[in-house]
Structures are given as C-alpha cells and as structure tokens.
Amino acid sequence: MAEPHDNEVAEAEAETVSRLWERIVPMFSLVEGQLDHTLTRRHGIGLGQLMALGALVDEHPDSVAVGGVARRLGLSSSAASRILAHLERSGWAAKVAWSCDRRTSRVAVTEAGLALWAPASRTLDHELAMVFETLKFDERYAHVVARLCRAGGEPPAR
C-alpha cells in the first residue's frame, strides 16, 4: 500500500482547517451578539467594553497604556482608545498621569469599575458556559465546540 504524499496530507488538513474556520465565524458572531445583548441588558456594559475593563482589572492597582489594552484585545489603538473613553465617561475607568512620560496616556480601573466587573464577569462566565453547552448539541457547531473544548480542557471563560 502506498503512503500518501506529504502534500496530500497537508491539503486534507488545510481543507479541514478551512471548514472549521467557516463554522467558527458564524458561531463567533452568534455568540458575540448574544453575550453583548445579555451584558448590556443586565449590567449596562457591552462585551467589548467588559473585555477592556477586564484588561484594566487584571492590572489593578496599576494603570495600563492604551496600546497594552489594544494588544491584549487584538484591536487597533484607536478602537481601544474609543472603548476606554466610553469606560471613562461611564465612571468605570480613569486616565492616570504617568510620571515617567507625561505624553503617554494610561488608564486604570476605578472602584465603580471594580464593582461592575465582579457581577458582569460572573454573568459572562455563566453565559459562555451555557452557550457552549447548547452549541455542542447544535449539528452546525458541535464539531467546532468539541475542538475548542478539547484544545483548552474547558470552554474559554474570559
């Protein structure tokens, strides 16, 4: 029996990965929309803002540069800046003077932001667990969820 050529195996793996990607994109959009709606309704904060708040909470009591939040969330600096400005207007974050370089904008979570983070992050964890539990029985997404869960041992929480 002949062994398959390496490029045939690579092509088969690429096809599998591309099919997985085709399923991940609509699943991500569905989950993102549901989470954003639930978080906004229950806590008055959207998913993107909550993720940025989480970046600030992780650095608490220190501040973080806008670029650090952008890198962590996979956003452009301008998008991260807009989200952080929303957090500031809401009283959940505040600009902090940085003694090393006054030209650099740094942001820190406020007490109000910390108070919001606790219940909102619990809601996020709960909703993600429910979504992954539901999606693993949806024939369109079961394969994707199974692969995601195998990759990390558990559904991603944050």
mmCIF file of the C-alpha atoms, coordinates in Angstrom:
data_MODEL
# 
_entry.id   MODEL 
# 
loop_
_atom_site.group_PDB 
_atom_site.id 
_atom_site.type_symbol 
_atom_site.label_atom_id 
_atom_site.label_alt_id 
_atom_site.label_comp_id 
_atom_site.label_asym_id 
_atom_site.label_entity_id 
_atom_site.label_seq_id 
_atom_site.pdbx_PDB_ins_code 
_atom_site.Cartn_x 
_atom_site.Cartn_y 
_atom_site.Cartn_z 
_atom_site.occupancy 
_atom_site.B_iso_or_equiv 
_atom_site.pdbx_formal_charge 
_atom_site.auth_seq_id 
_atom_site.auth_comp_id 
_atom_site.auth_asym_id 
_atom_site.auth_atom_id 
_atom_site.pdbx_PDB_model_num 
ATOM 1   C CA . MET A 1 1   ? 0.000   0.000  0.000  1.00 0.00 ? 1   MET A CA 1 
ATOM 2   C CA . ALA A 1 2   ? 1.395   3.370  -0.992 1.00 0.00 ? 2   ALA A CA 1 
ATOM 3   C CA . GLU A 1 3   ? 1.958   6.067  1.606  1.00 0.00 ? 3   GLU A CA 1 
ATOM 4   C CA . PRO A 1 4   ? 0.127   9.358  0.929  1.00 0.00 ? 4   PRO A CA 1 
ATOM 5   C CA . HIS A 1 5   ? 2.336   12.174 -0.202 1.00 0.00 ? 5   HIS A CA 1 
ATOM 6   C CA . ASP A 1 6   ? 3.052   14.876 2.351  1.00 0.00 ? 6   ASP A CA 1 
ATOM 7   C CA . ASN A 1 7   ? 1.309   17.485 0.220  1.00 0.00 ? 7   ASN A CA 1 
ATOM 8   C CA . GLU A 1 8   ? -1.861  15.339 0.064  1.00 0.00 ? 8   GLU A CA 1 
ATOM 9   C CA . VAL A 1 9   ? -1.926  15.160 3.867  1.00 0.00 ? 9   VAL A CA 1 
ATOM 10  C CA . ALA A 1 10  ? -1.272  18.909 4.098  1.00 0.00 ? 10  ALA A CA 1 
ATOM 11  C CA . GLU A 1 11  ? -4.089  19.614 1.614  1.00 0.00 ? 11  GLU A CA 1 
ATOM 12  C CA . ALA A 1 12  ? -6.505  17.421 3.588  1.00 0.00 ? 12  ALA A CA 1 
ATOM 13  C CA . GLU A 1 13  ? -5.543  19.185 6.836  1.00 0.00 ? 13  GLU A CA 1 
ATOM 14  C CA . ALA A 1 14  ? -5.916  22.602 5.172  1.00 0.00 ? 14  ALA A CA 1 
ATOM 15  C CA . GLU A 1 15  ? -9.379  21.639 3.945  1.00 0.00 ? 15  GLU A CA 1 
ATOM 16  C CA . THR A 1 16  ? -10.341 20.552 7.447  1.00 0.00 ? 16  THR A CA 1 
ATOM 17  C CA . VAL A 1 17  ? -8.997  23.793 8.931  1.00 0.00 ? 17  VAL A CA 1 
ATOM 18  C CA . SER A 1 18  ? -10.799 25.902 6.338  1.00 0.00 ? 18  SER A CA 1 
ATOM 19  C CA . ARG A 1 19  ? -14.083 24.082 7.028  1.00 0.00 ? 19  ARG A CA 1 
ATOM 20  C CA . LEU A 1 20  ? -13.538 24.625 10.742 1.00 0.00 ? 20  LEU A CA 1 
ATOM 21  C CA . TRP A 1 21  ? -12.960 28.343 10.082 1.00 0.00 ? 21  TRP A CA 1 
ATOM 22  C CA . GLU A 1 22  ? -16.170 28.534 8.019  1.00 0.00 ? 22  GLU A CA 1 
ATOM 23  C CA . ARG A 1 23  ? -18.047 27.271 11.064 1.00 0.00 ? 23  ARG A CA 1 
ATOM 24  C CA . ILE A 1 24  ? -16.207 29.373 13.641 1.00 0.00 ? 24  ILE A CA 1 
ATOM 25  C CA . VAL A 1 25  ? -17.007 32.725 12.025 1.00 0.00 ? 25  VAL A CA 1 
ATOM 26  C CA . PRO A 1 26  ? -20.825 32.470 12.161 1.00 0.00 ? 26  PRO A CA 1 
ATOM 27  C CA . MET A 1 27  ? -20.647 30.798 15.583 1.00 0.00 ? 27  MET A CA 1 
ATOM 28  C CA . PHE A 1 28  ? -18.494 33.631 16.894 1.00 0.00 ? 28  PHE A CA 1 
ATOM 29  C CA . SER A 1 29  ? -20.887 36.246 15.522 1.00 0.00 ? 29  SER A CA 1 
ATOM 30  C CA . LEU A 1 30  ? -23.853 34.482 17.090 1.00 0.00 ? 30  LEU A CA 1 
ATOM 31  C CA . VAL A 1 31  ? -22.186 34.111 20.496 1.00 0.00 ? 31  VAL A CA 1 
ATOM 32  C CA . GLU A 1 32  ? -20.779 37.647 20.467 1.00 0.00 ? 32  GLU A CA 1 
ATOM 33  C CA . GLY A 1 33  ? -24.211 39.120 19.720 1.00 0.00 ? 33  GLY A CA 1 
ATOM 34  C CA . GLN A 1 34  ? -25.904 37.101 22.448 1.00 0.00 ? 34  GLN A CA 1 
ATOM 35  C CA . LEU A 1 35  ? -23.273 37.980 25.047 1.00 0.00 ? 35  LEU A CA 1 
ATOM 36  C CA . ASP A 1 36  ? -23.310 41.660 24.133 1.00 0.00 ? 36  ASP A CA 1 
ATOM 37  C CA . HIS A 1 37  ? -27.103 41.791 24.405 1.00 0.00 ? 37  HIS A CA 1 
ATOM 38  C CA . THR A 1 38  ? -27.206 39.967 27.747 1.00 0.00 ? 38  THR A CA 1 
ATOM 39  C CA . LEU A 1 39  ? -24.407 42.018 29.318 1.00 0.00 ? 39  LEU A CA 1 
ATOM 40  C CA . THR A 1 40  ? -25.919 45.300 28.132 1.00 0.00 ? 40  THR A CA 1 
ATOM 41  C CA . ARG A 1 41  ? -29.363 44.379 29.425 1.00 0.00 ? 41  ARG A CA 1 
ATOM 42  C CA . ARG A 1 42  ? -28.186 43.095 32.804 1.00 0.00 ? 42  ARG A CA 1 
ATOM 43  C CA . HIS A 1 43  ? -25.209 45.329 33.570 1.00 0.00 ? 43  HIS A CA 1 
ATOM 44  C CA . GLY A 1 44  ? -25.274 48.257 31.156 1.00 0.00 ? 44  GLY A CA 1 
ATOM 45  C CA . ILE A 1 45  ? -21.946 47.307 29.567 1.00 0.00 ? 45  ILE A CA 1 
ATOM 46  C CA . GLY A 1 46  ? -21.280 45.664 26.213 1.00 0.00 ? 46  GLY A CA 1 
ATOM 47  C CA . LEU A 1 47  ? -18.965 42.738 25.610 1.00 0.00 ? 47  LEU A CA 1 
ATOM 48  C CA . GLY A 1 48  ? -16.142 44.821 24.111 1.00 0.00 ? 48  GLY A CA 1 
ATOM 49  C CA . GLN A 1 49  ? -16.222 47.287 26.980 1.00 0.00 ? 49  GLN A CA 1 
ATOM 50  C CA . LEU A 1 50  ? -16.286 44.442 29.512 1.00 0.00 ? 50  LEU A CA 1 
ATOM 51  C CA . MET A 1 51  ? -13.258 42.825 27.911 1.00 0.00 ? 51  MET A CA 1 
ATOM 52  C CA . ALA A 1 52  ? -11.395 46.158 28.093 1.00 0.00 ? 52  ALA A CA 1 
ATOM 53  C CA . LEU A 1 53  ? -12.484 46.573 31.699 1.00 0.00 ? 53  LEU A CA 1 
ATOM 54  C CA . GLY A 1 54  ? -11.094 43.097 32.372 1.00 0.00 ? 54  GLY A CA 1 
ATOM 55  C CA . ALA A 1 55  ? -7.730  44.187 30.976 1.00 0.00 ? 55  ALA A CA 1 
ATOM 56  C CA . LEU A 1 56  ? -7.736  47.096 33.429 1.00 0.00 ? 56  LEU A CA 1 
ATOM 57  C CA . VAL A 1 57  ? -8.862  44.895 36.330 1.00 0.00 ? 57  VAL A CA 1 
ATOM 58  C CA . ASP A 1 58  ? -6.004  42.468 35.632 1.00 0.00 ? 58  ASP A CA 1 
ATOM 59  C CA . GLU A 1 59  ? -3.520  45.343 36.018 1.00 0.00 ? 59  GLU A CA 1 
ATOM 60  C CA . HIS A 1 60  ? -5.172  46.774 39.164 1.00 0.00 ? 60  HIS A CA 1 
ATOM 61  C CA . PRO A 1 61  ? -3.926  48.663 41.146 1.00 0.00 ? 61  PRO A CA 1 
ATOM 62  C CA . ASP A 1 62  ? -1.559  49.692 38.344 1.00 0.00 ? 62  ASP A CA 1 
ATOM 63  C CA . SER A 1 63  ? -2.528  51.541 35.192 1.00 0.00 ? 63  SER A CA 1 
ATOM 64  C CA . VAL A 1 64  ? -2.045  50.343 31.640 1.00 0.00 ? 64  VAL A CA 1 
ATOM 65  C CA . ALA A 1 65  ? -1.241  52.111 28.374 1.00 0.00 ? 65  ALA A CA 1 
ATOM 66  C CA . VAL A 1 66  ? -3.908  52.230 25.675 1.00 0.00 ? 66  VAL A CA 1 
ATOM 67  C CA . GLY A 1 67  ? -1.573  50.218 23.441 1.00 0.00 ? 67  GLY A CA 1 
ATOM 68  C CA . GLY A 1 68  ? -1.420  47.451 26.055 1.00 0.00 ? 68  GLY A CA 1 
ATOM 69  C CA . VAL A 1 69  ? -5.195  47.154 26.099 1.00 0.00 ? 69  VAL A CA 1 
ATOM 70  C CA . ALA A 1 70  ? -5.229  47.210 22.289 1.00 0.00 ? 70  ALA A CA 1 
ATOM 71  C CA . ARG A 1 71  ? -2.695  44.377 22.060 1.00 0.00 ? 71  ARG A CA 1 
ATOM 72  C CA . ARG A 1 72  ? -4.498  42.280 24.654 1.00 0.00 ? 72  ARG A CA 1 
ATOM 73  C CA . LEU A 1 73  ? -7.853  42.615 22.875 1.00 0.00 ? 73  LEU A CA 1 
ATOM 74  C CA . GLY A 1 74  ? -6.459  42.373 19.347 1.00 0.00 ? 74  GLY A CA 1 
ATOM 75  C CA . LEU A 1 75  ? -7.687  45.855 18.442 1.00 0.00 ? 75  LEU A CA 1 
ATOM 76  C CA . SER A 1 76  ? -6.183  48.919 16.851 1.00 0.00 ? 76  SER A CA 1 
ATOM 77  C CA . SER A 1 77  ? -5.052  51.629 19.262 1.00 0.00 ? 77  SER A CA 1 
ATOM 78  C CA . SER A 1 78  ? -7.824  53.921 18.038 1.00 0.00 ? 78  SER A CA 1 
ATOM 79  C CA . ALA A 1 79  ? -10.513 51.269 18.670 1.00 0.00 ? 79  ALA A CA 1 
ATOM 80  C CA . ALA A 1 80  ? -9.127  50.578 22.151 1.00 0.00 ? 80  ALA A CA 1 
ATOM 81  C CA . SER A 1 81  ? -8.990  54.315 22.805 1.00 0.00 ? 81  SER A CA 1 
ATOM 82  C CA . ARG A 1 82  ? -12.684 54.678 21.893 1.00 0.00 ? 82  ARG A CA 1 
ATOM 83  C CA . ILE A 1 83  ? -13.663 51.816 24.189 1.00 0.00 ? 83  ILE A CA 1 
ATOM 84  C CA . LEU A 1 84  ? -11.574 53.200 27.048 1.00 0.00 ? 84  LEU A CA 1 
ATOM 85  C CA . ALA A 1 85  ? -13.106 56.656 26.520 1.00 0.00 ? 85  ALA A CA 1 
ATOM 86  C CA . HIS A 1 86  ? -16.551 55.052 26.927 1.00 0.00 ? 86  HIS A CA 1 
ATOM 87  C CA . LEU A 1 87  ? -15.383 53.396 30.156 1.00 0.00 ? 87  LEU A CA 1 
ATOM 88  C CA . GLU A 1 88  ? -14.123 56.776 31.375 1.00 0.00 ? 88  GLU A CA 1 
ATOM 89  C CA . ARG A 1 89  ? -17.404 58.547 30.561 1.00 0.00 ? 89  ARG A CA 1 
ATOM 90  C CA . SER A 1 90  ? -19.248 55.827 32.457 1.00 0.00 ? 90  SER A CA 1 
ATOM 91  C CA . GLY A 1 91  ? -17.002 56.263 35.502 1.00 0.00 ? 91  GLY A CA 1 
ATOM 92  C CA . TRP A 1 92  ? -15.536 52.744 35.267 1.00 0.00 ? 92  TRP A CA 1 
ATOM 93  C CA . ALA A 1 93  ? -12.030 53.882 34.288 1.00 0.00 ? 93  ALA A CA 1 
ATOM 94  C CA . ALA A 1 94  ? -9.891  56.985 34.726 1.00 0.00 ? 94  ALA A CA 1 
ATOM 95  C CA . LYS A 1 95  ? -6.850  58.431 32.986 1.00 0.00 ? 95  LYS A CA 1 
ATOM 96  C CA . VAL A 1 96  ? -3.773  58.353 35.153 1.00 0.00 ? 96  VAL A CA 1 
ATOM 97  C CA . ALA A 1 97  ? -0.730  60.614 34.927 1.00 0.00 ? 97  ALA A CA 1 
ATOM 98  C CA . TRP A 1 98  ? 2.405   58.578 34.422 1.00 0.00 ? 98  TRP A CA 1 
ATOM 99  C CA . SER A 1 99  ? 5.453   60.164 35.944 1.00 0.00 ? 99  SER A CA 1 
ATOM 100 C CA . CYS A 1 100 ? 7.877   58.504 33.501 1.00 0.00 ? 100 CYS A CA 1 
ATOM 101 C CA . ASP A 1 101 ? 6.371   60.054 30.375 1.00 0.00 ? 101 ASP A CA 1 
ATOM 102 C CA . ARG A 1 102 ? 3.557   62.623 30.505 1.00 0.00 ? 102 ARG A CA 1 
ATOM 103 C CA . ARG A 1 103 ? 2.930   62.156 26.761 1.00 0.00 ? 103 ARG A CA 1 
ATOM 104 C CA . THR A 1 104 ? 1.728   58.591 27.295 1.00 0.00 ? 104 THR A CA 1 
ATOM 105 C CA . SER A 1 105 ? -1.907  58.034 28.155 1.00 0.00 ? 105 SER A CA 1 
ATOM 106 C CA . ARG A 1 106 ? -2.505  55.401 30.813 1.00 0.00 ? 106 ARG A CA 1 
ATOM 107 C CA . VAL A 1 107 ? -5.804  54.183 32.184 1.00 0.00 ? 107 VAL A CA 1 
ATOM 108 C CA . ALA A 1 108 ? -6.791  52.475 35.434 1.00 0.00 ? 108 ALA A CA 1 
ATOM 109 C CA . VAL A 1 109 ? -9.976  50.861 36.646 1.00 0.00 ? 109 VAL A CA 1 
ATOM 110 C CA . THR A 1 110 ? -11.999 52.839 39.207 1.00 0.00 ? 110 THR A CA 1 
ATOM 111 C CA . GLU A 1 111 ? -13.795 51.484 42.265 1.00 0.00 ? 111 GLU A CA 1 
ATOM 112 C CA . ALA A 1 112 ? -17.042 51.689 40.268 1.00 0.00 ? 112 ALA A CA 1 
ATOM 113 C CA . GLY A 1 113 ? -15.386 49.635 37.526 1.00 0.00 ? 113 GLY A CA 1 
ATOM 114 C CA . LEU A 1 114 ? -14.270 47.017 40.019 1.00 0.00 ? 114 LEU A CA 1 
ATOM 115 C CA . ALA A 1 115 ? -17.793 46.900 41.454 1.00 0.00 ? 115 ALA A CA 1 
ATOM 116 C CA . LEU A 1 116 ? -19.214 46.343 37.958 1.00 0.00 ? 116 LEU A CA 1 
ATOM 117 C CA . TRP A 1 117 ? -16.574 43.790 36.977 1.00 0.00 ? 117 TRP A CA 1 
ATOM 118 C CA . ALA A 1 118 ? -17.460 41.250 39.664 1.00 0.00 ? 118 ALA A CA 1 
ATOM 119 C CA . PRO A 1 119 ? -21.113 40.599 38.717 1.00 0.00 ? 119 PRO A CA 1 
ATOM 120 C CA . ALA A 1 120 ? -20.655 41.240 34.981 1.00 0.00 ? 120 ALA A CA 1 
ATOM 121 C CA . SER A 1 121 ? -17.749 38.790 34.692 1.00 0.00 ? 121 SER A CA 1 
ATOM 122 C CA . ARG A 1 122 ? -19.799 36.168 36.549 1.00 0.00 ? 122 ARG A CA 1 
ATOM 123 C CA . THR A 1 123 ? -22.605 36.726 34.034 1.00 0.00 ? 123 THR A CA 1 
ATOM 124 C CA . LEU A 1 124 ? -20.101 36.366 31.181 1.00 0.00 ? 124 LEU A CA 1 
ATOM 125 C CA . ASP A 1 125 ? -18.735 33.106 32.608 1.00 0.00 ? 125 ASP A CA 1 
ATOM 126 C CA . HIS A 1 126 ? -22.235 31.725 33.164 1.00 0.00 ? 126 HIS A CA 1 
ATOM 127 C CA . GLU A 1 127 ? -23.495 32.726 29.718 1.00 0.00 ? 127 GLU A CA 1 
ATOM 128 C CA . LEU A 1 128 ? -20.409 31.312 27.973 1.00 0.00 ? 128 LEU A CA 1 
ATOM 129 C CA . ALA A 1 129 ? -20.830 28.006 29.787 1.00 0.00 ? 129 ALA A CA 1 
ATOM 130 C CA . MET A 1 130 ? -24.499 27.870 28.759 1.00 0.00 ? 130 MET A CA 1 
ATOM 131 C CA . VAL A 1 131 ? -23.718 28.818 25.153 1.00 0.00 ? 131 VAL A CA 1 
ATOM 132 C CA . PHE A 1 132 ? -21.032 26.153 24.794 1.00 0.00 ? 132 PHE A CA 1 
ATOM 133 C CA . GLU A 1 133 ? -23.297 23.567 26.425 1.00 0.00 ? 133 GLU A CA 1 
ATOM 134 C CA . THR A 1 134 ? -26.088 24.438 23.975 1.00 0.00 ? 134 THR A CA 1 
ATOM 135 C CA . LEU A 1 135 ? -23.870 24.665 20.900 1.00 0.00 ? 135 LEU A CA 1 
ATOM 136 C CA . LYS A 1 136 ? -22.290 21.283 21.427 1.00 0.00 ? 136 LYS A CA 1 
ATOM 137 C CA . PHE A 1 137 ? -25.706 19.783 20.606 1.00 0.00 ? 137 PHE A CA 1 
ATOM 138 C CA . ASP A 1 138 ? -26.278 22.003 17.546 1.00 0.00 ? 138 ASP A CA 1 
ATOM 139 C CA . GLU A 1 139 ? -25.274 19.997 14.481 1.00 0.00 ? 139 GLU A CA 1 
ATOM 140 C CA . ARG A 1 140 ? -23.883 23.115 12.784 1.00 0.00 ? 140 ARG A CA 1 
ATOM 141 C CA . TYR A 1 141 ? -21.445 23.813 15.635 1.00 0.00 ? 141 TYR A CA 1 
ATOM 142 C CA . ALA A 1 142 ? -20.958 20.577 17.609 1.00 0.00 ? 142 ALA A CA 1 
ATOM 143 C CA . HIS A 1 143 ? -17.696 19.739 15.830 1.00 0.00 ? 143 HIS A CA 1 
ATOM 144 C CA . VAL A 1 144 ? -16.308 23.254 16.390 1.00 0.00 ? 144 VAL A CA 1 
ATOM 145 C CA . VAL A 1 145 ? -17.260 23.348 20.076 1.00 0.00 ? 145 VAL A CA 1 
ATOM 146 C CA . ALA A 1 146 ? -15.787 19.884 20.611 1.00 0.00 ? 146 ALA A CA 1 
ATOM 147 C CA . ARG A 1 147 ? -12.483 21.035 19.110 1.00 0.00 ? 147 ARG A CA 1 
ATOM 148 C CA . LEU A 1 148 ? -12.487 24.239 21.152 1.00 0.00 ? 148 LEU A CA 1 
ATOM 149 C CA . CYS A 1 149 ? -13.223 22.369 24.363 1.00 0.00 ? 149 CYS A CA 1 
ATOM 150 C CA . ARG A 1 150 ? -10.538 19.766 23.651 1.00 0.00 ? 150 ARG A CA 1 
ATOM 151 C CA . ALA A 1 151 ? -7.985  22.490 22.999 1.00 0.00 ? 151 ALA A CA 1 
ATOM 152 C CA . GLY A 1 152 ? -8.283  24.037 26.445 1.00 0.00 ? 152 GLY A CA 1 
ATOM 153 C CA . GLY A 1 153 ? -9.887  21.339 28.528 1.00 0.00 ? 153 GLY A CA 1 
ATOM 154 C CA . GLU A 1 154 ? -12.895 23.576 29.239 1.00 0.00 ? 154 GLU A CA 1 
ATOM 155 C CA . PRO A 1 155 ? -14.833 26.227 27.349 1.00 0.00 ? 155 PRO A CA 1 
ATOM 156 C CA . PRO A 1 156 ? -12.985 29.547 27.441 1.00 0.00 ? 156 PRO A CA 1 
ATOM 157 C CA . ALA A 1 157 ? -14.343 31.714 30.246 1.00 0.00 ? 157 ALA A CA 1 
ATOM 158 C CA . ARG A 1 158 ? -12.576 35.035 29.631 1.00 0.00 ? 158 ARG A CA 1 
# 
